[in-house]
Amino acid sequence: MPLRLLLSFLLVAIISACGSRNKEPGIIESLSKVKEYAENIEEKTKNATSRWEERKAKGDTIAIPYKDLQAYLPAIGGYEMPEGPKGSQMNTPGLGNWSQTEQQYTSGEKRVGVSIMDYNGAEQTFMGLTAMYGMGMSMEDDDKKMGPADLGIKGVSAYETIYKKDKRAELSLVVGDRFIINMSSNGDNDPGFLSGIAKDMDLGKLAEK
């Protein structure tokens, strides 16, 4: 994703945050932050590119088969899996290859969804998105609170959205500048719920790939 497009997203987010009447410490308050965040993105993009070059030098340029990704899906205490995991692999000329797996979990009326994507073969396509996840931007309004979440795991960046008026939450993880994990809950908006599930996954092993 081109840097200028990332900056466009930043501007929209910053303007929205500036318009909020319920600011708290840590929320972006000025357009002067654009340069700082752009530099952060650039640094993270360079780091991601460096890791990609290391993998490429080893001949590791293809995404893990989706069946193998399923081994990293979590087990969630008190939740059932009504159906087995689903998955797919894509190879698109000009964009590269990636694989994905997902699992749905249920507990009464509660729902949790977890998906894992390996974009190792499409690094250029997803690099900008992963840099945005890891740059630390936060914002809040009457409906939701969004910001980074520290899982304390090396090589893992996390971004959390907590909805205030519904019992919903979302957690997006970038692991090892190679994997994107998206988690969602419907029926539980406890800030620690999805983070706890993520910590039970073997993220350290994924981050080392």
N, C-alpha and C positions, 0 to 999 in steps of 0.2 A: 504494500500500500504506500503510495507516494507520500513524502513528508508534508507536502502542501495540503493533501487531503486530510491527514491527521490533524494539522493545524486548524482546518475548518471545523472538525469535530470538537477540537479544544475550544474554539471561539464560541460555538453554540453552547457547550457545557458551562463555560465561564459566564457568559451573558445570562444564562438561566440561573446560575448560582447567585450572581450579583442582584438579580431581581427578587430573590427570596427575602421575605421580611423576617424569617426566623433563622438568621445566621447564628452559627456557633463557632468557636475556635476551630481552625483547621479547614474550614470551607473556603474555597477560592473567593476572593473579594475584589480582585482588580485585574484588568486586562494586562497589567504589567507582568503578570505571572506567565504569560504566553511564552516568552523567551525561555524562562526557566524550565517550563515543561517540555518545550521543544528540544532543549539541550538534553534533558533527561531521556527523551525518546531516542535521540541520536546515539547517546551512549549505550542504551540498552540494545538498540539495533546493531551496533558494532559488536557488542558481546555475543549476540545471537548469531551473527554472521561468522564470527570466529569459531564458535562451537560447530556450526555447520561445516566449515572448512575442515575442522578436525575429523568429523565423521566422514566427510567425503574422501579425505586422504586414506582412511581405513577401508574405503569401498562401501561404506554404509550410507546409501543414498535412496533406499526404498523404504516405504512405510511398513511397519509390522502388519502381518495378516490380521484381519479383524477377529478371527477365531482365537489368535494368541492374545489379543488385547482383552478378551473376555476374562482372562485369568486375573486381571487387575480390578475388576468390578467388585465392589464391597458387599459384605453380608451386613444387613442392618437388623439389629436386635428388635424383636417385636413386629417386624415387617415380613410379609410374604412376597414371593415372586409368582404372580398368577400365570405368567408365561416365561419361557426361557429368553435369554438375551437375543437381541437382533444385531445385525451388523452388515457392513458393506465395504467395498473397496472401489476407488475411482482412479482412473488414469485418463487425464484430459490433456491432449496435445497443447503445448504452450503454457500450461498451468502446473503440470506435474501430477504426482500421484499421492493419495492419502487414503487412510482407512479409518473406520469408525465403528464403535459398538455402543449399544445402549441397553439399559435395563430399567423396567418400571417396578416399583415396590408399593405394596398396599398394607394398611393397617386400619381396618374399619373404613371410615370415611377419609382417612389421611392418605396422601400420595407423595411419593418421592420418585424423582427421575434422575438418572445418572448416565451421562454419555462421555466417552473417551475418544478423542481423535488424535491420530498420529499423522502429522503433516510433514514428516521428514523428507518426503519426495516432492514437496511443494513449498519449500521454505520461503521463497521469495513472495509467494502469494499471501502467506499468513503472518509474515514477520512483523509488519506494522501493527496488526491487531494485537499481537502478544506484547509488543512494546507498550501499547496503551494500557493494557491490563496492569502492567507492572510499574507504571509511573507514579502512582500514589495519589491521584486526584480523588477528591471527596466532595459530596454535595448532599443537601438535605432540604426537604420541603414538608408540607403537611401530610403527604401521602407516603413518602418513603425516605430512607436514609441509605446512601451509597458511599462506599469507601473501601480502602484496602483492609485485608484481614491478615494478621501475622500468624501463620501456622507453626512457625519455628522449625521449618524443614528447609535445609539448604537446597537451592535450585528451584524453589517453588514460590511463585507469586500468586496471591489470591485477591479477588475483588468481590465484595459482598453487597447484596441489596436486600434490605429488610423493609417489608411493606407494613405500614403502621395500622391501616384500617382493615386489612384482611390478614388472615393467618397464612402468609406466604413469605417465602424467602428464596433467594437465588445466590449461588456461589460459583464463580468462574475461576479456574486455576490454570496457570501456565506452568508446565513442569519441564525443566531441562531445556527450555527454548525449543521444544519439539512436540509436546503434547498439550492439548487443550481439553480440560475436563469441565463440563458444565453440570451443575447440580441444581435441582429445584425441589421445593417442598410446598405442598398445599395442605394446610391444616396445622402447621407449626411454624411460627415465625421467631422462635427463640434464636438469638444471635449465635449461640454456640451449637445449635443442632447440626447444621450441615458441616460446620467446621469439625465437629467431633467425628462425623462419618468419614470425612476426608482424611483425618489423622489416622484412622484405622486402615486406610488403603496403603499399599506398598509404594508410596510416592517417592521415597528415597531411592528405590531401585529404578523407577522410571526416570528420575532426574539424572541418574548416572549414565543413561543410554546415549 
